[in-house]
Amino acid sequence: MCLALGLAISSASAISNLTESQVRNVCGKDLKSSPGHFGCTKPCADKKSTCIYDCSEKTKICSGAAMGGAAGTSDATKR
């Protein structure tokens, strides 16, 4: 999961810095963990993009990224 999320976030159309609490709340029951990372993938609010939420346990940095759709049209923090 961490490699896939890392690659996806680096090529995302919109990236937002999030808190660990925001990622946990957005992911809810869909939260997945792998060594060093946790997060999830969900449809974005615009229904055209996929949002990827990820937290690094090592760096304590969390982010959300929108993939697909029009660049910048999805706000991952509004979920």
Biopython code that builds the backbone (N, CA, C, O; Angstrom):
import numpy as np
from Bio.PDB.StructureBuilder import StructureBuilder

atoms = [
    (1, "MET", "N", (0.809, -1.190, 0.000)),
    (1, "MET", "CA", (0.000, 0.000, 0.000)),
    (1, "MET", "C", (0.854, 1.256, 0.000)),
    (1, "MET", "O", (0.536, 2.202, -0.721)),
    (2, "CYS", "N", (1.928, 1.302, 0.781)),
    (2, "CYS", "CA", (2.694, 2.538, 0.872)),
    (2, "CYS", "C", (3.339, 2.894, -0.456)),
    (2, "CYS", "O", (3.359, 4.070, -0.818)),
    (3, "LEU", "N", (3.866, 1.930, -1.196)),
    (3, "LEU", "CA", (4.480, 2.236, -2.474)),
    (3, "LEU", "C", (3.439, 2.737, -3.448)),
    (3, "LEU", "O", (3.671, 3.731, -4.136)),
    (4, "ALA", "N", (2.302, 2.078, -3.525)),
    (4, "ALA", "CA", (1.246, 2.508, -4.441)),
    (4, "ALA", "C", (0.759, 3.905, -4.091)),
    (4, "ALA", "O", (0.578, 4.735, -4.981)),
    (5, "LEU", "N", (0.544, 4.177, -2.814)),
    (5, "LEU", "CA", (0.076, 5.498, -2.414)),
    (5, "LEU", "C", (1.134, 6.555, -2.688)),
    (5, "LEU", "O", (0.807, 7.646, -3.154)),
    (6, "GLY", "N", (2.380, 6.255, -2.409)),
    (6, "GLY", "CA", (3.451, 7.209, -2.658)),
    (6, "GLY", "C", (3.565, 7.576, -4.120)),
    (6, "GLY", "O", (3.731, 8.748, -4.456)),
    (7, "LEU", "N", (3.478, 6.587, -4.996)),
    (7, "LEU", "CA", (3.542, 6.852, -6.431)),
    (7, "LEU", "C", (2.327, 7.623, -6.894)),
    (7, "LEU", "O", (2.450, 8.538, -7.709)),
    (8, "ALA", "N", (1.162, 7.275, -6.394)),
    (8, "ALA", "CA", (-0.062, 7.946, -6.812)),
    (8, "ALA", "C", (-0.058, 9.405, -6.377)),
    (8, "ALA", "O", (-0.435, 10.281, -7.155)),
    (9, "ILE", "N", (0.358, 9.674, -5.164)),
    (9, "ILE", "CA", (0.345, 11.049, -4.673)),
    (9, "ILE", "C", (1.323, 11.915, -5.440)),
    (9, "ILE", "O", (1.052, 13.096, -5.658)),
    (10, "SER", "N", (2.466, 11.356, -5.862)),
    (10, "SER", "CA", (3.438, 12.168, -6.578)),
    (10, "SER", "C", (2.947, 12.586, -7.953)),
    (10, "SER", "O", (3.460, 13.558, -8.507)),
    (11, "SER", "N", (1.962, 11.880, -8.532)),
    (11, "SER", "CA", (1.452, 12.248, -9.847)),
    (11, "SER", "C", (0.009, 12.737, -9.783)),
    (11, "SER", "O", (-0.682, 12.741, -10.801)),
    (12, "ALA", "N", (-0.446, 13.139, -8.635)),
    (12, "ALA", "CA", (-1.832, 13.544, -8.438)),
    (12, "ALA", "C", (-2.096, 14.927, -9.010)),
    (12, "ALA", "O", (-1.183, 15.737, -9.170)),
    (13, "SER", "N", (-3.381, 15.182, -9.317)),
    (13, "SER", "CA", (-3.747, 16.474, -9.858)),
    (13, "SER", "C", (-3.997, 17.509, -8.778)),
    (13, "SER", "O", (-3.883, 18.703, -9.055)),
    (14, "ALA", "N", (-4.329, 17.110, -7.565)),
    (14, "ALA", "CA", (-4.545, 18.048, -6.455)),
    (14, "ALA", "C", (-4.107, 17.370, -5.164)),
    (14, "ALA", "O", (-4.534, 16.255, -4.864)),
    (15, "ILE", "N", (-3.258, 18.045, -4.404)),
    (15, "ILE", "CA", (-2.746, 17.462, -3.160)),
    (15, "ILE", "C", (-3.027, 18.426, -2.018)),
    (15, "ILE", "O", (-2.825, 19.633, -2.146)),
    (16, "SER", "N", (-3.498, 17.880, -0.898)),
    (16, "SER", "CA", (-3.759, 18.685, 0.300)),
    (16, "SER", "C", (-3.043, 18.077, 1.488)),
    (16, "SER", "O", (-2.994, 16.856, 1.633)),
    (17, "ASN", "N", (-2.487, 18.924, 2.337)),
    (17, "ASN", "CA", (-1.928, 18.445, 3.607)),
    (17, "ASN", "C", (-3.083, 18.247, 4.571)),
    (17, "ASN", "O", (-3.951, 19.111, 4.693)),
    (18, "LEU", "N", (-3.095, 17.116, 5.252)),
    (18, "LEU", "CA", (-4.163, 16.777, 6.180)),
    (18, "LEU", "C", (-3.585, 16.380, 7.522)),
    (18, "LEU", "O", (-2.387, 16.120, 7.636)),
    (19, "THR", "N", (-4.430, 16.332, 8.536)),
    (19, "THR", "CA", (-4.012, 15.819, 9.834)),
    (19, "THR", "C", (-4.312, 14.324, 9.893)),
    (19, "THR", "O", (-5.094, 13.805, 9.097)),
    (20, "GLU", "N", (-3.679, 13.639, 10.851)),
    (20, "GLU", "CA", (-3.951, 12.214, 11.045)),
    (20, "GLU", "C", (-5.437, 11.995, 11.352)),
    (20, "GLU", "O", (-6.044, 11.045, 10.859)),
    (21, "SER", "N", (-6.000, 12.859, 12.149)),
    (21, "SER", "CA", (-7.413, 12.757, 12.516)),
    (21, "SER", "C", (-8.323, 12.888, 11.286)),
    (21, "SER", "O", (-9.304, 12.156, 11.160)),
    (22, "GLN", "N", (-7.999, 13.813, 10.385)),
    (22, "GLN", "CA", (-8.790, 13.981, 9.164)),
    (22, "GLN", "C", (-8.748, 12.712, 8.315)),
    (22, "GLN", "O", (-9.777, 12.273, 7.803)),
    (23, "VAL", "N", (-7.563, 12.124, 8.165)),
    (23, "VAL", "CA", (-7.442, 10.898, 7.370)),
    (23, "VAL", "C", (-8.249, 9.772, 8.015)),
    (23, "VAL", "O", (-8.983, 9.063, 7.328)),
    (24, "ARG", "N", (-8.118, 9.607, 9.319)),
    (24, "ARG", "CA", (-8.875, 8.559, 10.019)),
    (24, "ARG", "C", (-10.385, 8.780, 9.888)),
    (24, "ARG", "O", (-11.128, 7.822, 9.677)),
    (25, "ASN", "N", (-10.844, 10.024, 10.011)),
    (25, "ASN", "CA", (-12.270, 10.326, 9.894)),
    (25, "ASN", "C", (-12.795, 10.083, 8.485)),
    (25, "ASN", "O", (-13.864, 9.496, 8.314)),
    (26, "VAL", "N", (-12.057, 10.527, 7.480)),
    (26, "VAL", "CA", (-12.495, 10.344, 6.088)),
    (26, "VAL", "C", (-12.520, 8.862, 5.726)),
    (26, "VAL", "O", (-13.461, 8.393, 5.086)),
    (27, "CYS", "N", (-11.492, 8.130, 6.132)),
    (27, "CYS", "CA", (-11.403, 6.711, 5.770)),
    (27, "CYS", "C", (-12.404, 5.854, 6.545)),
    (27, "CYS", "O", (-12.976, 4.914, 5.993)),
    (28, "GLY", "N", (-12.615, 6.173, 7.810)),
    (28, "GLY", "CA", (-13.560, 5.400, 8.615)),
    (28, "GLY", "C", (-13.273, 3.910, 8.539)),
    (28, "GLY", "O", (-12.144, 3.477, 8.771)),
    (29, "LYS", "N", (-14.299, 3.123, 8.213)),
    (29, "LYS", "CA", (-14.159, 1.662, 8.160)),
    (29, "LYS", "C", (-13.295, 1.193, 6.994)),
    (29, "LYS", "O", (-12.906, 0.026, 6.949)),
    (30, "ASP", "N", (-12.988, 2.084, 6.049)),
    (30, "ASP", "CA", (-12.153, 1.730, 4.895)),
    (30, "ASP", "C", (-10.660, 1.920, 5.163)),
    (30, "ASP", "O", (-9.840, 1.687, 4.274)),
    (31, "LEU", "N", (-10.296, 2.343, 6.384)),
    (31, "LEU", "CA", (-8.899, 2.580, 6.725)),
    (31, "LEU", "C", (-8.098, 1.288, 6.593)),
    (31, "LEU", "O", (-8.478, 0.255, 7.145)),
    (32, "LYS", "N", (-6.997, 1.351, 5.866)),
    (32, "LYS", "CA", (-6.104, 0.204, 5.662)),
    (32, "LYS", "C", (-4.733, 0.571, 6.205)),
    (32, "LYS", "O", (-4.331, 1.734, 6.169)),
    (33, "SER", "N", (-4.021, -0.423, 6.704)),
    (33, "SER", "CA", (-2.677, -0.204, 7.237)),
    (33, "SER", "C", (-1.675, -1.113, 6.550)),
    (33, "SER", "O", (-1.995, -2.237, 6.164)),
    (34, "SER", "N", (-0.471, -0.616, 6.406)),
    (34, "SER", "CA", (0.666, -1.415, 5.964)),
    (34, "SER", "C", (1.850, -0.916, 6.780)),
    (34, "SER", "O", (1.755, 0.139, 7.408)),
    (35, "PRO", "N", (2.944, -1.631, 6.790)),
    (35, "PRO", "CA", (4.071, -1.181, 7.602)),
    (35, "PRO", "C", (4.466, 0.266, 7.290)),
    (35, "PRO", "O", (4.906, 0.571, 6.182)),
    (36, "GLY", "N", (4.305, 1.146, 8.271)),
    (36, "GLY", "CA", (4.734, 2.529, 8.125)),
    (36, "GLY", "C", (3.711, 3.493, 7.572)),
    (36, "GLY", "O", (3.940, 4.702, 7.601)),
    (37, "HIS", "N", (2.584, 3.002, 7.067)),
    (37, "HIS", "CA", (1.577, 3.871, 6.459)),
    (37, "HIS", "C", (0.175, 3.393, 6.802)),
    (37, "HIS", "O", (-0.036, 2.220, 7.110)),
    (38, "PHE", "N", (-0.778, 4.315, 6.746)),
    (38, "PHE", "CA", (-2.191, 3.953, 6.794)),
    (38, "PHE", "C", (-2.972, 4.976, 5.983)),
    (38, "PHE", "O", (-2.536, 6.117, 5.823)),
    (39, "GLY", "N", (-4.117, 4.568, 5.478)),
    (39, "GLY", "CA", (-4.942, 5.456, 4.666)),
    (39, "GLY", "C", (-5.999, 4.673, 3.914)),
    (39, "GLY", "O", (-6.334, 3.544, 4.275)),
    (40, "CYS", "N", (-6.522, 5.294, 2.856)),
    (40, "CYS", "CA", (-7.555, 4.641, 2.056)),
    (40, "CYS", "C", (-7.688, 5.332, 0.703)),
    (40, "CYS", "O", (-7.088, 6.377, 0.453)),
    (41, "THR", "N", (-8.481, 4.722, -0.150)),
    (41, "THR", "CA", (-8.839, 5.285, -1.442)),
    (41, "THR", "C", (-10.355, 5.341, -1.503)),
    (41, "THR", "O", (-11.028, 4.355, -1.201)),
    (42, "LYS", "N", (-10.901, 6.498, -1.894)),
    (42, "LYS", "CA", (-12.353, 6.687, -1.955)),
    (42, "LYS", "C", (-12.706, 7.574, -3.141)),
    (42, "LYS", "O", (-11.851, 8.303, -3.645)),
    (43, "PRO", "N", (-13.962, 7.521, -3.594)),
    (43, "PRO", "CA", (-14.401, 8.479, -4.614)),
    (43, "PRO", "C", (-14.362, 9.895, -4.023)),
    (43, "PRO", "O", (-14.739, 10.097, -2.869)),
    (44, "CYS", "N", (-13.910, 10.863, -4.807)),
    (44, "CYS", "CA", (-13.900, 12.255, -4.358)),
    (44, "CYS", "C", (-15.312, 12.831, -4.413)),
    (44, "CYS", "O", (-16.218, 12.230, -4.991)),
    (45, "ALA", "N", (-15.482, 13.979, -3.816)),
    (45, "ALA", "CA", (-16.788, 14.643, -3.770)),
    (45, "ALA", "C", (-17.316, 14.976, -5.170)),
    (45, "ALA", "O", (-18.530, 15.043, -5.368)),
    (46, "ASP", "N", (-16.423, 15.185, -6.140)),
    (46, "ASP", "CA", (-16.873, 15.535, -7.492)),
    (46, "ASP", "C", (-17.381, 14.332, -8.287)),
    (46, "ASP", "O", (-17.884, 14.492, -9.399)),
    (47, "LYS", "N", (-17.253, 13.119, -7.718)),
    (47, "LYS", "CA", (-17.701, 11.859, -8.339)),
    (47, "LYS", "C", (-16.968, 11.527, -9.642)),
    (47, "LYS", "O", (-17.298, 10.534, -10.292)),
    (48, "LYS", "N", (-15.981, 12.338, -10.034)),
    (48, "LYS", "CA", (-15.222, 12.082, -11.264)),
    (48, "LYS", "C", (-13.794, 11.644, -10.962)),
    (48, "LYS", "O", (-13.123, 11.066, -11.817)),
    (49, "SER", "N", (-13.336, 11.917, -9.755)),
    (49, "SER", "CA", (-11.954, 11.655, -9.363)),
    (49, "SER", "C", (-11.914, 10.627, -8.239)),
    (49, "SER", "O", (-12.914, 10.374, -7.567)),
    (50, "THR", "N", (-10.745, 10.046, -8.053)),
    (50, "THR", "CA", (-10.504, 9.151, -6.925)),
    (50, "THR", "C", (-9.600, 9.877, -5.953)),
    (50, "THR", "O", (-8.569, 10.420, -6.352)),
    (51, "CYS", "N", (-9.971, 9.894, -4.683)),
    (51, "CYS", "CA", (-9.165, 10.536, -3.650)),
    (51, "CYS", "C", (-8.379, 9.486, -2.887)),
    (51, "CYS", "O", (-8.913, 8.447, -2.500)),
    (52, "ILE", "N", (-7.109, 9.771, -2.678)),
    (52, "ILE", "CA", (-6.211, 8.881, -1.953)),
    (52, "ILE", "C", (-5.751, 9.621, -0.709)),
    (52, "ILE", "O", (-5.235, 10.736, -0.792)),
    (53, "TYR", "N", (-5.943, 8.992, 0.444)),
    (53, "TYR", "CA", (-5.561, 9.572, 1.729)),
    (53, "TYR", "C", (-4.471, 8.700, 2.326)),
    (53, "TYR", "O", (-4.598, 7.476, 2.342)),
    (54, "ASP", "N", (-3.387, 9.321, 2.825)),
    (54, "ASP", "CA", (-2.248, 8.556, 3.316)),
    (54, "ASP", "C", (-1.567, 9.286, 4.465)),
    (54, "ASP", "O", (-1.423, 10.508, 4.438)),
    (55, "CYS", "N", (-1.149, 8.527, 5.473)),
    (55, "CYS", "CA", (-0.336, 9.047, 6.580)),
    (55, "CYS", "C", (0.901, 8.180, 6.719)),
    (55, "CYS", "O", (0.823, 6.952, 6.686)),
    (56, "SER", "N", (2.040, 8.832, 6.873)),
    (56, "SER", "CA", (3.284, 8.126, 7.165)),
    (56, "SER", "C", (3.457, 8.085, 8.673)),
    (56, "SER", "O", (3.459, 9.126, 9.328)),
    (57, "GLU", "N", (3.602, 6.899, 9.220)),
    (57, "GLU", "CA", (3.826, 6.768, 10.663)),
    (57, "GLU", "C", (5.226, 7.248, 11.058)),
    (57, "GLU", "O", (5.436, 7.670, 12.195)),
    (58, "LYS", "N", (6.173, 7.188, 10.138)),
    (58, "LYS", "CA", (7.547, 7.604, 10.433)),
    (58, "LYS", "C", (7.664, 9.134, 10.476)),
    (58, "LYS", "O", (8.208, 9.692, 11.429)),
    (59, "THR", "N", (7.155, 9.800, 9.447)),
    (59, "THR", "CA", (7.300, 11.259, 9.361)),
    (59, "THR", "C", (6.133, 12.012, 9.990)),
    (59, "THR", "O", (6.232, 13.214, 10.240)),
    (60, "LYS", "N", (5.027, 11.310, 10.246)),
    (60, "LYS", "CA", (3.805, 11.917, 10.777)),
    (60, "LYS", "C", (3.177, 12.911, 9.793)),
    (60, "LYS", "O", (2.407, 13.785, 10.192)),
    (61, "ILE", "N", (3.509, 12.772, 8.514)),
    (61, "ILE", "CA", (2.937, 13.625, 7.476)),
    (61, "ILE", "C", (1.772, 12.894, 6.833)),
    (61, "ILE", "O", (1.890, 11.735, 6.435)),
    (62, "CYS", "N", (0.641, 13.589, 6.735)),
    (62, "CYS", "CA", (-0.560, 13.024, 6.116)),
    (62, "CYS", "C", (-0.967, 13.901, 4.951)),
    (62, "CYS", "O", (-0.759, 15.114, 4.967)),
    (63, "SER", "N", (-1.549, 13.275, 3.936)),
    (63, "SER", "CA", (-1.986, 14.038, 2.769)),
    (63, "SER", "C", (-3.161, 13.362, 2.098)),
    (63, "SER", "O", (-3.452, 12.189, 2.329)),
    (64, "GLY", "N", (-3.820, 14.130, 1.268)),
    (64, "GLY", "CA", (-4.891, 13.630, 0.432)),
    (64, "GLY", "C", (-4.627, 14.074, -0.989)),
    (64, "GLY", "O", (-4.165, 15.193, -1.215)),
    (65, "ALA", "N", (-4.911, 13.220, -1.942)),
    (65, "ALA", "CA", (-4.654, 13.538, -3.341)),
    (65, "ALA", "C", (-5.835, 13.125, -4.190)),
    (65, "ALA", "O", (-6.438, 12.076, -3.966)),
    (66, "ALA", "N", (-6.165, 13.959, -5.174)),
    (66, "ALA", "CA", (-7.226, 13.653, -6.122)),
    (66, "ALA", "C", (-6.604, 13.183, -7.426)),
    (66, "ALA", "O", (-5.728, 13.849, -7.977)),
    (67, "MET", "N", (-7.055, 12.040, -7.918)),
    (67, "MET", "CA", (-6.561, 11.476, -9.178)),
    (67, "MET", "C", (-7.680, 11.482, -10.198)),
    (67, "MET", "O", (-8.801, 11.080, -9.886)),
    (68, "GLY", "N", (-7.399, 11.930, -11.409)),
    (68, "GLY", "CA", (-8.406, 11.928, -12.458)),
    (68, "GLY", "C", (-9.258, 13.175, -12.408)),
    (68, "GLY", "O", (-9.026, 14.056, -11.581)),
    (69, "GLY", "N", (-10.249, 13.258, -13.290)),
    (69, "GLY", "CA", (-11.106, 14.450, -13.350)),
    (69, "GLY", "C", (-10.298, 15.650, -13.790)),
    (69, "GLY", "O", (-9.161, 15.507, -14.239)),
    (70, "ALA", "N", (-10.871, 16.826, -13.666)),
    (70, "ALA", "CA", (-10.175, 18.064, -14.029)),
    (70, "ALA", "C", (-9.233, 18.469, -12.904)),
    (70, "ALA", "O", (-9.600, 18.392, -11.731)),
    (71, "ALA", "N", (-8.052, 18.889, -13.242)),
    (71, "ALA", "CA", (-7.065, 19.255, -12.233)),
    (71, "ALA", "C", (-7.596, 20.347, -11.319)),
    (71, "ALA", "O", (-8.123, 21.361, -11.776)),
    (72, "GLY", "N", (-7.448, 20.122, -10.029)),
    (72, "GLY", "CA", (-7.820, 21.137, -9.064)),
    (72, "GLY", "C", (-9.312, 21.239, -8.775)),
    (72, "GLY", "O", (-9.721, 22.125, -8.025)),
    (73, "THR", "N", (-10.140, 20.364, -9.344)),
    (73, "THR", "CA", (-11.572, 20.480, -9.121)),
    (73, "THR", "C", (-12.035, 19.738, -7.893)),
    (73, "THR", "O", (-13.159, 19.951, -7.437)),
    (74, "SER", "N", (-11.211, 18.879, -7.348)),
    (74, "SER", "CA", (-11.614, 18.103, -6.177)),
    (74, "SER", "C", (-10.882, 18.595, -4.946)),
    (74, "SER", "O", (-9.659, 18.733, -4.956)),
    (75, "ASP", "N", (-11.628, 18.859, -3.885)),
    (75, "ASP", "CA", (-11.027, 19.306, -2.634)),
    (75, "ASP", "C", (-11.130, 18.181, -1.622)),
    (75, "ASP", "O", (-12.197, 17.948, -1.053)),
    (76, "ALA", "N", (-10.014, 17.475, -1.390)),
    (76, "ALA", "CA", (-10.005, 16.309, -0.522)),
    (76, "ALA", "C", (-10.360, 16.651, 0.917)),
    (76, "ALA", "O", (-10.798, 15.772, 1.659)),
    (77, "THR", "N", (-10.186, 17.892, 1.331)),
    (77, "THR", "CA", (-10.457, 18.252, 2.722)),
    (77, "THR", "C", (-11.942, 18.444, 3.002)),
    (77, "THR", "O", (-12.319, 18.588, 4.165)),
    (78, "LYS", "N", (-12.784, 18.452, 2.003)),
    (78, "LYS", "CA", (-14.217, 18.661, 2.199)),
    (78, "LYS", "C", (-14.989, 17.391, 2.435)),
    (78, "LYS", "O", (-16.202, 17.461, 2.635)),
    (79, "ARG", "N", (-14.356, 16.224, 2.425)),
    (79, "ARG", "CA", (-15.056, 14.964, 2.640)),
    (79, "ARG", "C", (-15.313, 14.725, 4.079)),
    (79, "ARG", "O", (-15.897, 13.703, 4.440)),
]
sb = StructureBuilder()
sb.init_structure("model")
sb.init_model(0)
sb.init_chain("A")
sb.init_seg("    ")
for serial, (resi, resn, name, xyz) in enumerate(atoms, 1):
    if name == "N":
        sb.init_residue(resn, " ", resi, " ")
    sb.init_atom(name, np.array(xyz, "f"), 0.0, 1.0, " ", f" {name:<3s}", serial, name[0])
structure = sb.get_structure()
